[in-house]
């Protein structure tokens, strides 16, 4: 499997670049085999001050943390641990100060990261930086933004406020979760690997992109390669000429199958309909038998590899924090893009949705269809909530009010409990 | 054997009245979920949907089995009840409703539908089945004239070919074989006001992130709310998760550093 990265970045109309981005290393093939390839972006919160330091601290700690992943740790667990370490780094940077930061400052940053291993995609996100999937000439946002706008939309849906109020609320852009607080309110992540297909690209970007461009404009900018896509998204955003254009950063990754990689994951599109259920039943039985047979072989292989590789140094990281884009992949040494061969079709021991589960433990014989009445009562938690208006879920914690700096040096106090503010942005609603 | 966790979402959207209706019942070790999207003036849609849901659940409770004849009888009786009401109240003569019904006994599952309310079946997080709409755009798609994606915003989207209350005999589509239900299987029943604004990839992506049915619906609803505007249609969805009998409903994160990786908001 070949991982093809791309990226582009620009300062926009701001005085400082407060976005950061980075990738994991592809040089350690042993690491790539279990850890895959990771791209991440972080957007420092200028409203809290020292946004650049915040996003750099977050990204560095995240990549360093992920680089310490061992084979026994699943990718979702490694991502979560790394985000926790990133949070601790941001908190520490603010608390301890240094390098121009006064001790006791409040720093904040978003972070969104994607890990690709063979054909599986895992992601984790805190804040409003976004991950998109590019497939069939459409961009689908995979992450859920942690913004007050989300809360407002829910309130409007249940009739607590009007839709206009929700659209015009001055704090709709404020974040309801970000790195830099002792307890992070919300983390968005998938627990089950998401299947990628040939031709897919995943795109990570900060809000400087999608607050200026509509999704249609972003789709029109996407190119055949991650590097072309990244550059075109940045160019298109700048060409839009938004006032006070925010820093903008794009990271894109594609995977390419190579001969000898084994079968790609099955074609699972949302457009497939009316699959024969009886055929599905047969496939699942066959797959289970295969799983059992393979698991024994793989367990032995993993055990052997674990013994050999456990002393591997943490994979080095690449950290990009300035406006210089990476060289396009075709200019880089191809040797740096090592192949991580697929060890087994469809089976991913590190992708178990629950910690450390081995494939063998998942196989359980299914009962055949019986006509006899069911003896055990069905404890169906039939929790029917109706359309009665119910309270929207408010952010679970209250934060101190934050000062946001707007261009021109004016300050304004934001007093919305539970949120922290970023710079107000120009862009489309919702 | 599995047990089920489900959550329901049903809102008026941009309309004054919500003419979607959802319901479910557990009876003698079997469960039934039903969703109906009513149409017709003079509040007829609301009445039609309510009659359909109430009748289906009543028939199921009389004979709570996961079987095709139960589903057929439920649809037939619902159709009859609608027609009787149409005859009794002339102002309701035009009322119709879609219906989608799912039944399961914990070992297998069956479903039936009429109209363009849908049932999705997901296994291992992927959509393995979607019911075919009884609508003009679906027919065009079946004939190869338009793509599946184009169904969503087709101008003839609201032209149904089949609905309850439409003819003397209901002709619901039934799943050909019962599905063997396993842990991790997921069902989604939804009205067109819902699926119109949420794509299949989004359903799958959101499911990958959601440990419980209410959170899945919440994530998908936010996508809908970001897109829908003006007087968009009523939207409803029932999410059903098959979980291992005896297991906890959610895997709670033990780590204290993160307050919640799941949103527990009420719908």
Contacts between the chains, C-beta under 8 A, distances in Angstrom:
chain1	res1	chain2	res2	distance
A	80	B	255	7.6
A	80	B	258	7.9
A	80	B	261	7.9
A	84	B	255	7.0
A	84	B	257	5.0
A	84	B	258	7.1
A	87	B	257	6.8
A	88	B	257	7.9
A	133	B	201	6.8
A	133	B	205	7.4
A	135	B	201	7.1
A	140	B	199	6.6
A	140	B	201	4.8
A	140	B	202	6.0
A	140	B	205	6.8
A	142	B	205	4.7
A	144	B	206	7.8
A	144	B	209	7.1
A	144	B	219	5.7
A	144	B	222	6.8
A	150	B	222	5.8
A	153	B	222	6.3
A	153	B	225	4.2
A	153	B	226	6.9
A	154	B	221	7.9
A	154	B	222	7.5
A	154	B	225	7.4
A	154	B	265	7.1
A	156	B	225	7.5
A	157	B	11	6.0
A	157	B	221	7.1
A	157	B	225	5.7
A	158	B	11	7.6
A	183	B	256	7.5
A	183	B	257	6.5
A	183	B	258	6.8
A	183	B	259	4.9
A	184	B	257	6.8
A	184	B	258	5.0
A	184	B	259	6.9
A	185	B	259	5.2
A	185	B	260	6.6
A	186	B	258	7.8
A	186	B	259	7.5
A	186	B	260	5.7
A	186	B	261	7.1
A	186	B	263	6.8
A	187	B	258	5.4
A	187	B	261	4.8
A	188	B	209	6.4
A	189	B	209	6.5
A	189	B	261	6.7
A	190	B	205	7.3
A	190	B	208	3.8
A	190	B	209	4.9
A	191	B	208	6.6
A	191	B	209	7.1
A	191	B	211	6.7
A	192	B	124	7.7
A	192	B	125	4.8
A	192	B	207	7.9
A	192	B	208	4.8
A	193	B	208	7.9
A	194	B	125	7.9
A	194	B	204	7.3
A	194	B	205	6.4
A	194	B	208	5.5
A	195	B	126	7.4
A	268	B	126	4.5
A	268	B	127	7.5
A	268	B	204	8.0
A	269	B	200	7.4
A	270	B	127	5.5
A	270	B	130	7.9
A	270	B	199	6.4
A	270	B	200	2.0
A	270	B	201	5.4
A	270	B	203	7.1
A	270	B	204	6.8
A	271	B	147	7.8
A	271	B	148	4.4
A	271	B	149	7.4
A	271	B	200	7.0
A	272	B	127	7.1
A	272	B	128	7.6
A	272	B	130	8.0
A	273	B	129	6.9
A	273	B	130	4.5
A	273	B	131	7.9
A	273	B	132	6.3
A	273	B	148	7.4
A	274	B	129	6.8
A	274	B	130	7.6
A	274	B	132	6.2
A	275	B	128	5.3
A	275	B	129	5.5
A	276	B	176	7.2
A	276	B	177	7.6
A	277	B	129	6.9
A	277	B	175	6.5
A	277	B	176	6.5
A	277	B	177	4.5
A	277	B	178	7.5
A	277	B	179	5.1
A	278	B	176	7.6
A	278	B	177	4.8
A	280	B	123	7.2
A	280	B	128	5.7
A	280	B	129	8.0
A	280	B	179	7.6
A	281	B	177	7.7
A	281	B	179	7.7
A	281	B	180	5.6
A	284	B	123	7.6
A	284	B	180	8.0
A	284	B	182	7.7
A	354	B	251	6.6
A	364	B	183	7.9
A	366	B	180	5.6
A	366	B	182	5.7
A	367	B	1	6.7
A	367	B	107	5.6
A	367	B	180	7.8
A	368	B	180	7.7
A	369	B	107	6.6
A	369	B	108	5.2
A	369	B	178	6.1
A	369	B	180	6.5
A	370	B	107	6.5
A	373	B	28	7.8
A	373	B	29	7.3
A	374	B	1	7.7
A	374	B	29	4.1
A	374	B	30	7.0
A	374	B	105	5.0
A	374	B	106	5.9
A	374	B	107	6.9
A	375	B	29	7.6
A	376	B	1	6.3
A	376	B	29	6.8
A	376	B	106	7.6
A	376	B	245	7.3
A	377	B	28	7.9
A	377	B	29	5.1
A	378	B	3	5.9
A	378	B	4	7.2
A	378	B	26	6.0
A	378	B	29	4.5
A	378	B	30	6.4
A	378	B	31	5.9
A	378	B	105	7.1
A	378	B	106	5.0
A	379	B	3	4.8
A	379	B	245	7.4
A	380	B	3	5.9
A	380	B	4	4.4
A	380	B	5	7.6
A	380	B	6	7.2
A	380	B	26	4.5
A	380	B	31	4.6
A	381	B	3	7.3
A	381	B	4	6.9
A	381	B	5	4.5
A	381	B	6	7.0
A	381	B	249	6.8
A	382	B	4	7.3
A	382	B	6	5.7
A	382	B	24	5.0
A	382	B	25	7.3
A	382	B	26	5.3
A	382	B	31	6.6
A	383	B	5	7.2
A	383	B	6	6.4
A	383	B	7	6.0
A	383	B	8	7.9
A	383	B	214	7.6
A	384	B	6	7.4
A	384	B	7	8.0
A	384	B	8	4.8
A	384	B	22	6.9
A	384	B	23	7.2
A	384	B	24	5.6
A	385	B	7	6.5
A	385	B	8	5.5
A	385	B	9	7.3
A	385	B	214	7.5
A	385	B	266	6.8
A	385	B	267	4.8
A	386	B	8	6.8
A	386	B	10	6.3
A	386	B	22	7.5
A	387	B	9	7.9
A	387	B	10	4.3
A	387	B	11	5.2
A	387	B	12	7.0
A	387	B	18	5.5
A	387	B	236	8.0
A	390	B	266	4.5
A	390	B	267	6.5
A	391	B	266	6.5
A	392	B	265	6.6
A	393	B	263	6.0
A	393	B	264	6.7
A	393	B	265	2.7
A	393	B	266	6.8
A	396	B	259	5.5
A	396	B	260	6.1
A	397	B	259	6.5
A	430	B	225	7.7
A	430	B	226	4.3
A	430	B	227	7.7
